[in-house]
Amino acid sequence: MLPADFDVAVLGAGASGLYAAAQLCRRGCSVLLLEARERVGGRIHTRQVPDLAYPVELGAEFVHGDAPLTLRLLREAGSVAVDTAGRRVVRRAAGNGRGASVNRAALFEQAQRLLRQAALMPEDLSVEEFLKRHAPSEDVSAYVRMMVEGFDAADPHRASVKSIAAEWTGSSLQGQYRPLGGYGAMTTHLARQLDAAGAQLQLGSTVESVEWGGELVHIGVRYAGGSRSYRARRAIIALPLSALQPPALPARAEAADTPGVVRFEPDLRDKHAALAGLALGSVIKVVLHFRRPFWEELHDGRFADAGFMHAPQAPFPTLWSALPFRAPLLTAWMGGPRVERLAAASRERLVELALSSVQQVLQVDAPPADELVGAYLHDWSADPLARGAYSYLAVGGASAPAGLARPLRDRLYFAGEAASDSHTGTVEAALHSGAQAAAAVWAAMRGAAGGAGGA
Ligand SMILES: Cc1cc2nc3c(=O)[nH]c(=O)nc-3n(C[C@H](O)[C@H](O)[C@H](O)COP(=O)(O)OP(=O)(O)OC[C@H]3O[C@@H](n4cnc5c(N)ncnc54)[C@H](O)[C@@H]3O)c2cc1C
């Protein structure tokens, strides 16, 4: 047997890679964890801001519904998840352009009833096509589109209506929590565990190539201006979809050079069908830090307990407060195809648009720029190490996550939010896929050690 540097190389130190590496270290494997950024966490990106006793989440923020692994890890990290509470407000454009509040619960119910039909259809359709054929009113269509673009960050022309229907009628929309102190506590906790267990975590290390045709996996890495290569018996690929799927990159990413995209030798031909069934959504998130939560006093306290605020006509159609914490923060969220239209917008322009959305939602006379202390933003489609926010299923893609997760020749194992067939697109999905990949690697190692062979 050829000598390897490590039993397992894990590529990507997001939630999935960190968790997979921690599981294998616990079992005594030697593990190399390679991460291109100078931090762990990937699409979990918690920032602590001076003079703000509350974290700014530029990536994942909420725990959606039933998420046992996430909750357990948060507990282990000394944190808890708190109910977001808060009332939802939806504003609809009216004749005078000022909008009128509509009953969100009624719209949600109508949309759910409509989507139940999709679950029963023999064939899958895009959300847009389904709405064209079956939506009872333009209000319901607009609401479904807003949720698909906003919540799923998806393009309604590409997204599978069956997968959206399963999500809306499943447990992921039941209950919404946020980690006290931010998601970062969880990834820091996992990184500490790895350090204590003797794993080699290498930040600033961009994987450029993976050669997996022989007995060992050879990994080519760009590191501090130079390059290195490592040999491992097996590799867990815990990278975002965009690192594997260059043809599906958003238009502007294709034009740019493509750091982060990995060359596989042999190529990932066996994954092409799975990759075609998955798409990566787009999100721009702007966190506005104000002097005080001034909206709580407006209009006789109408917004005092507002959690999520929706205004389909605003540039950022979804806003939310930090409830249950009365922090002076409002987050402006834009998801789906409209993000691409702002590809060239400057940071200043995006903040301006976020403030104008706040004005529209709160119905005040001017954007509240004089209340603003600072703004933090991230355009995830423009981030070369993500090129998108999180994945969703394209029409006919029901089996794609399982197809992506399937190992190749007991050399390559796949993890990441897109490779989980439950909770797709979430932190829970990333953790779950990391646990599954680690368990599969461990089973193969034991099989090989017992003389059963694994390849
Ligand atoms: C704006 C936003 C909001 C979100 N909100 C929520 C939410 O509220 N709740 C929720 O549950 N989920 C949310 N998510 C989704 C959640 O963040 C992700 O599903 C999850 O964090 C993905 O983890 P991962 O390990 O699969 O991928 P990642 O976190 O992307 O990890 C992959 C890692 O690979 C690294 N990498 C990429 N290319 C290379 C390379 N060539 N070489 C080495 N390293 C490389 C990346 O830097 C990254 O660290 C949100 C995501 C975004 C972007």
The ligand as an SDF file (V2000), in Angstrom:
LIG
                    3D

 53 58  0  0  0  0  0  0  0  0999 V2000
  -27.1220   34.7980    2.8870 C   0  0  0  0  0  0  0  0  0  0  0  0
  -27.3540   33.3940    3.3750 C   0  0  0  0  0  0  0  0  0  0  0  0
  -28.3130   33.1660    4.3320 C   0  0  0  0  0  0  0  0  0  0  0  0
  -28.5430   31.8850    4.7950 C   0  0  0  0  0  0  0  0  0  0  0  0
  -29.4690   31.7050    5.7750 N   0  0  0  0  0  0  0  0  0  0  0  0
  -29.6030   30.4990    6.3240 C   0  0  0  0  0  0  0  0  0  0  0  0
  -30.4110   30.3380    7.4760 C   0  0  0  0  0  0  0  0  0  0  0  0
  -30.9990   31.2940    7.9860 O   0  0  0  0  0  0  0  0  0  0  0  0
  -30.5130   29.0820    8.0170 N   0  0  0  0  0  0  0  0  0  0  0  0
  -29.8580   28.0100    7.4840 C   0  0  0  0  0  0  0  0  0  0  0  0
  -29.9780   26.9050    8.0240 O   0  0  0  0  0  0  0  0  0  0  0  0
  -29.0680   28.1510    6.3900 N   0  0  0  0  0  0  0  0  0  0  0  0
  -28.9120   29.3640    5.8190 C   0  0  0  0  0  0  0  0  0  0  0  0
  -28.0770   29.5280    4.7730 N   0  0  0  0  0  0  0  0  0  0  0  0
  -27.4770   28.3360    4.1420 C   0  0  0  0  0  0  0  0  0  0  0  0
  -26.2820   27.8380    4.9390 C   0  0  0  0  0  0  0  0  0  0  0  0
  -25.4420   28.9130    5.2480 O   0  0  0  0  0  0  0  0  0  0  0  0
  -25.5420   26.8290    4.0980 C   0  0  0  0  0  0  0  0  0  0  0  0
  -26.4440   25.8170    3.6580 O   0  0  0  0  0  0  0  0  0  0  0  0
  -24.4170   26.1370    4.8390 C   0  0  0  0  0  0  0  0  0  0  0  0
  -23.7100   27.0260    5.6640 O   0  0  0  0  0  0  0  0  0  0  0  0
  -23.5010   25.5070    3.7990 C   0  0  0  0  0  0  0  0  0  0  0  0
  -22.4580   24.8120    4.4230 O   0  0  0  0  0  0  0  0  0  0  0  0
  -21.4880   23.9390    3.5300 P   0  0  0  0  0  0  0  0  0  0  0  0
  -20.4630   23.3890    4.4310 O   0  0  0  0  0  0  0  0  0  0  0  0
  -22.2690   23.0130    2.6840 O   0  0  0  0  0  0  0  0  0  0  0  0
  -20.8300   24.9710    2.4970 O   0  0  0  0  0  0  0  0  0  0  0  0
  -19.8900   26.2490    2.7930 P   0  0  0  0  0  0  0  0  0  0  0  0
  -20.2620   26.8950    4.0660 O   0  0  0  0  0  0  0  0  0  0  0  0
  -19.9220   27.0830    1.5680 O   0  0  0  0  0  0  0  0  0  0  0  0
  -18.4670   25.5940    2.9490 O   0  0  0  0  0  0  0  0  0  0  0  0
  -17.6500   25.2880    1.8550 C   0  0  0  0  0  0  0  0  0  0  0  0
  -16.2730   25.8550    2.1150 C   0  0  0  0  0  0  0  0  0  0  0  0
  -15.4310   25.5640    0.9830 O   0  0  0  0  0  0  0  0  0  0  0  0
  -14.5670   26.6480    0.7880 C   0  0  0  0  0  0  0  0  0  0  0  0
  -14.0440   26.5740   -0.5730 N   0  0  0  0  0  0  0  0  0  0  0  0
  -14.6650   26.8780   -1.7330 C   0  0  0  0  0  0  0  0  0  0  0  0
  -13.8560   26.6010   -2.7760 N   0  0  0  0  0  0  0  0  0  0  0  0
  -12.7150   26.1140   -2.2520 C   0  0  0  0  0  0  0  0  0  0  0  0
  -11.5100   25.6200   -2.8100 C   0  0  0  0  0  0  0  0  0  0  0  0
  -11.3120   25.5480   -4.1340 N   0  0  0  0  0  0  0  0  0  0  0  0
  -10.5290   25.1960   -1.9770 N   0  0  0  0  0  0  0  0  0  0  0  0
  -10.6960   25.2170   -0.6320 C   0  0  0  0  0  0  0  0  0  0  0  0
  -11.8190   25.6690   -0.0420 N   0  0  0  0  0  0  0  0  0  0  0  0
  -12.8250   26.1000   -0.8550 C   0  0  0  0  0  0  0  0  0  0  0  0
  -15.4160   27.8580    1.0550 C   0  0  0  0  0  0  0  0  0  0  0  0
  -14.6200   28.9750    1.3690 O   0  0  0  0  0  0  0  0  0  0  0  0
  -16.2510   27.3720    2.2520 C   0  0  0  0  0  0  0  0  0  0  0  0
  -15.6690   27.7260    3.4800 O   0  0  0  0  0  0  0  0  0  0  0  0
  -27.8050   30.8050    4.2870 C   0  0  0  0  0  0  0  0  0  0  0  0
  -26.8180   31.0240    3.3300 C   0  0  0  0  0  0  0  0  0  0  0  0
  -26.6020   32.3150    2.8730 C   0  0  0  0  0  0  0  0  0  0  0  0
  -25.5220   32.5500    1.8610 C   0  0  0  0  0  0  0  0  0  0  0  0
  1  2  1  0
  2  3  1  0
  2 52  2  0
  3  4  2  0
  4  5  1  0
  4 50  1  0
  5  6  2  0
  6  7  1  0
  6 13  1  0
  7  8  2  0
  7  9  1  0
  9 10  1  0
 10 11  2  0
 10 12  1  0
 12 13  2  0
 13 14  1  0
 14 15  1  0
 14 50  1  0
 15 16  1  0
 16 17  1  0
 16 18  1  0
 18 19  1  0
 18 20  1  0
 20 21  1  0
 20 22  1  0
 22 23  1  0
 23 24  1  0
 24 25  2  0
 24 26  1  0
 24 27  1  0
 27 28  1  0
 28 29  2  0
 28 30  1  0
 28 31  1  0
 31 32  1  0
 32 33  1  0
 33 34  1  0
 33 48  1  0
 34 35  1  0
 35 36  1  0
 35 46  1  0
 36 37  1  0
 36 45  1  0
 37 38  2  0
 38 39  1  0
 39 40  1  0
 39 45  2  0
 40 41  1  0
 40 42  2  0
 42 43  1  0
 43 44  2  0
 44 45  1  0
 46 47  1  0
 46 48  1  0
 48 49  1  0
 50 51  2  0
 51 52  1  0
 52 53  1  0
M  END
$$$$
